[in-house]
Amino acid sequence: MKSKSTSGALQVKANAQAPPKINGRSVGLTTYPETAKADDSTPSPPPRTFINQLPDWSMLLAAITTVFLAAEKQWMMLDWKPKRPDMLVDPFDLGRIVQDGLVFQQNFSIRSYEIGADRTASIETLMNHLQETALNHVKTAGLLGNGFGSTPEMTKRNLIWVVTKMQVLVDRYPTWGDVVQVDTWVCGSGKNGMRRDWLVRDLKTGETLTRASSVWVMMNKLTRKLSKIPEEVRGEIEPYFLNSAPVVDEDGRKLPKLDGSNADYVLSGLTPRWSDLDVNQHVNNVKYIGWILESAPQPILETHELSAITLEYRRECGRDSFLQSLTKISGDGTEKSHEVECQHLLQLETGPEIVRGRTEWRPKERNNDAVLGEFSAESA
C-alpha cells in the first residue's frame, strides 16, 4: 500500500503543470477527471475577463460613420439649390403637347460639345433640335409607326416624309449652358404637302432666337418616288393641323444653278459616312448643311455668322455617292451693313443636283473691312 501511494504521488507530480498566470498572478484551474486526457492535447481557451468581453469598437465606429455620411449626403441633395433658375429644367424632358393639343413644346440645354469656335451653338445643333422636336411631336401624339416619323397608315404603305424646302432665320445663337424652348406645329401645304414650323426662344428671357419653316411631301421608300397623301393618312394627320400663317415669310427668289464656270469656290470628294444615314437609308438633311458650308470661304466664317439659310432639296443622296460643294458670293460686304450673301449647290460629281441653297451672313461683334477685302480678292 505504501509503495503504491508513493508511485501514485510521483505520477501526479510528473503530470502536473504550472498554474497559468494573468497579470503576473497565479490563477488556479479546476480539472475534471473525465476531461483531463482530452485537454492534454489541445490548448486551453483564454480566460474570460472584462476586457475581452467588450465588443469590437472599430467595427462599431465604422458603422456609425457610414450612417452619418449617408445621412449627410441625402440632406445635401434635398437642400441643394441651383445657382441659376433655368437649371431647374428636367434634362430628360421629352416635351409636352400644349395649345389645345396642336403645338408640341420641348426644352433643350446647350451642351459643351454643341458649341463652336465662337462659343455659340452651331447651325447643325439648331437643326438637330428642330428635327428632334418634329419626331417627338409625332411620337407624343401617338402617331409614330415603324418608320422614321411615319404614321401607322404610312408604314402600311411604305411611305415616308421627305423635306423639299427649308427656311431658317437666326436672330441670335444660344451659348453653352443656355436652355432653349422649341415650339413646333404642322399645317397643310397644298394638296399633297405638309408645312412644319418651329419657334425657338430663350427659356429664361423669352427672347426669340430662331424661326424656321419647312415643306414636306411623301415618298415611297421602296420605289423612291413621290406619292400623293392617301385619305387614310390624311385622316390621321389633319386633326393635328394648326391653321396659322408661316412663321417665316416665304423667300420667293429663285435659286440659280451653279457650275464650275460661275462658282467662286468648289470642293470635291465629299462622301457620306455610315453615321450620316438615317433609318430610311438616306443621308440626314442636317448633314447637307455641313457639306454646303464646307465650300464657304474661311474669311466669311471668321468674321460673319450665318443669319439665314434657304434650302431646296432636289434628290436624295446615298452612302456610295461622291459629291461637290459649290459656292458663289453674291454680296461682297461693301454695303454699309457689311452683310454677305452666298449661293450654294451640292451635287453629285456626275452632275445631278442634290440641294440648292442661299445663305445670308451678318458681321460678328465687330466689322473687319480688311478681311472682307481679302475674301473679295480671293473670289476675283
Secondary structure, 3 states (H helix, E strand, C coil): CHHHHHHHHHHHHHHCCCCCEECCEECCCCCCHHHHHHHHHCCCCCCCCCCCCCCCHHHHHHHHHHHHHHHHHHHHHHHCCCCCHHHHCCCCCCCEEECCCCEEEEEEECCHHHECCCCEECHHHHHHHHHHHHHHHHHHCCCCCCCCCCCHHHHHCCEEEEEEEEEEEECCCCECCCEEEEEEEEEEECCCEEEEEEEEEECCCCCEEEEEEEEEEEEECCCCCEECCCHHHHHHHHHHECCCCCCCCCCCCCCCCCCCCCCCEEEEEECCCHHHECCCCCECHHHHHHHHHHCCCHHHHHHEEEEEEEEEECCCCCCCCCEEEEEEECCCCCCCCCCEEEEEEEEECCCCEEEEEEEEEEECCCCCHHHHHHHHHHHC
